[in-house]
């Protein structure tokens, strides 16, 4: 295909080219990434959260950690690795929870199923839910509903890497927070992990 390309500069613009004598327009929009946490800051944040958890749950006695599928698992895996450097591995009960069928928008589209792996009872246990980003609170509400299928916990706490303040639609707050940020609805928070994205970073996408 032969054509003449013209470009309009700016945050939003267009590519123009001719194809068989007809003008074709391709719109584009520039995407900017603002780093919230770099690799070193992310590692320090996870280390701090691990210490905070242990301050309230010495040796993780009667305490379990449950990561929320899918994005929260990368964070919960890192948090558990941090805890292993402080607590005997045998004392760490760690599970993974899929909330797909508990979402309030489950009928609005196709959702990818993920594995739930909780090989222990949470009855009368202290449960620490772990997720990467707290936004509207609806994911956490679904996770609380899903937890009841595995027993009645004594207490449930929430550990979050990034808290998007002022965006809540439900009255849910974190007990452990890596970093709180102010953002608007058009912005997105992206958490990059080496094992998935080739780098460790938290960025705000505009």
N, C-alpha and C positions, 0 to 999 in steps of 0.2 A: 504494500500500500504506500503510495507516494502522496505527500501533502506538504503544505506549508504550515509550520508551527509558529504561533505568536503567543507570548505569555504576558499576562497582566500581573504586575507585582502587587503585594499587599498581604494582609492576614488572610483574606479570602479572594480568590481570583479565578481565572479560567484559562484553559488551553484551547486555542482555536486552530483548526486545520481543515484543509479542503480534501474531500474524498469524492472522486468522480464529479467534481464541480459543485458539490454541495458542502456548505459550511457545517462542521461538526464542533460542538462545544463540550468540553469536559470541565466540570467545576471541581475545584479542590479547596481544601481549607488547611492551613498550617496548624500543626499540633505542637504545643510547647509543653515541656516537662520541667517541673520545678522539683528539685530534690528536697525531700523532707528529712530522710535519714540516709546517709551513705553507708557503705559496708561496715566501717568501724563503729559508727554510731548505732547501727542496727544490732551489732554484736553486744555492745555495751548495754543497750536497752533490754535485750533478752536476758542478759546476766543479772541486771537489776531486778527484773520481774521475777526471776527465779529466787533471788534472795528474799523478796517481799513475800512470796508464797510461803517460803520456809519460816519466815518470821511469825506467820499466823498458823502454820501447820508444821510444828516441829517433827522432823523425821517422817512427815506425811502420814502420821498416825491416823487411821480411819479416814483417809482422804484419797480420792481418786481424781484423775485428770481425764477429761474427755474432749477431744478435738472435733470441731464441726466440719464435716465434708462440704465442698472439696477444698476451698482455699485455706481454711483454717488449719488444715492438717500440716502444712509446711511449717507454720509457726509453732504448732503444738509439738511437732517432732523436735524442733530446735530447743524449745523450752524443756522438754523431757531430757534431752541430751545434757542441758545445763544442770538440771537437777541431779542427774546421775553422777556428776562430779562432786556433789555435796551429800548425797544420800545413797545408802546401799541399794543396788539395782532391784533386789527382791522386795523392797518396800514400796516400789513405784507401781501403782496400778494405773494403766493407761489404755484408754479405749478411743474408738472413732465412731462418730455418729452421723448417719445420713438422715436429713430432715425432709427429703423431697416430698413425701406424701403428707407432710404436716404443714407445708407452706400454704398460705391463704390465697396464693395465685396459681396453685397446682393445675387448675382447669383452664388457665389462660394460654397455655402453650406447652411445647414439649420441654421436658426437663431431663437432664442426664442423671441416671441412677448411680449412686456410689455405694460403696460397701460400708455396712455397719459392723463394727467389731468391738463388742463389749463382753469379754469372756469372764465377767464377774457380776455379782449383784451389787446394786447401788443402795440397797435397803439400809436405811439409817446411817449412810455414809455422808461425808462432806464431799460434795461434787464441785469441781472447778471446771466450768465450761471454758474452752479456749477457742478464740476466733481471731482473724487478722484485722478486720475493720468493723467497727460498730457505726452503723449509719442510721437507718430508720428504726431499728429494733425488732423488725419483723422476723428476721432470721433467728434471733435469740428466743422470741416467743415460740416459734415453731420447735426449737430445740428443747425448750422446757416441756412442751407437750409430748415430744418424742421420748424424753427421759422417763416419763411415768410408766412406759411399757417395761422398764427394767427395774422397777421398784420405787419405793418412796424414800427419797433422800432426807437426811436430817437437815441439810442446808445446801443451798446452791450458790456458788459465787461465779463471777464472770471475769475472765482475764482477756484483755484486748490489747493488740499491738497499737492500732491507731483508732482514736475516738474522734469521729466527725461531729463535733458539738453543734448544737442548734439545728440539727437535721432530724431529730427524733420524731417519730409518729406514735410511739408507744412509750409509757413511763418506765424505761429500762436504762440503768446506768451500770458502769463497770466498777468492779472492786479493785482491779489491778489494771492500770493503763500505762502503755508504753509512751505514747505521745498524743496530746489533744491538739486538734487543729480546727481552724475556722475555714469553712468552704461553702461555696454556693452550689445550687442544684446542678448547674451545667458542668461543674468540675468533677473529676473522678480521681479516686485514690488507687494507685496501682502498686502492689507489693511484688517485687521481683525476688526470686530465689535462685540460687546457683543451680540447684538440682533440676530446676524446671526452665529457667530463663537465662542461665549462664552468668548471672550476677546477683549480688545482694544489694537491694536498694528499695526505698520507698519514695514514690514520686507522686506529685499532684499534676494531673493532666488537664490542660485547658484547651 
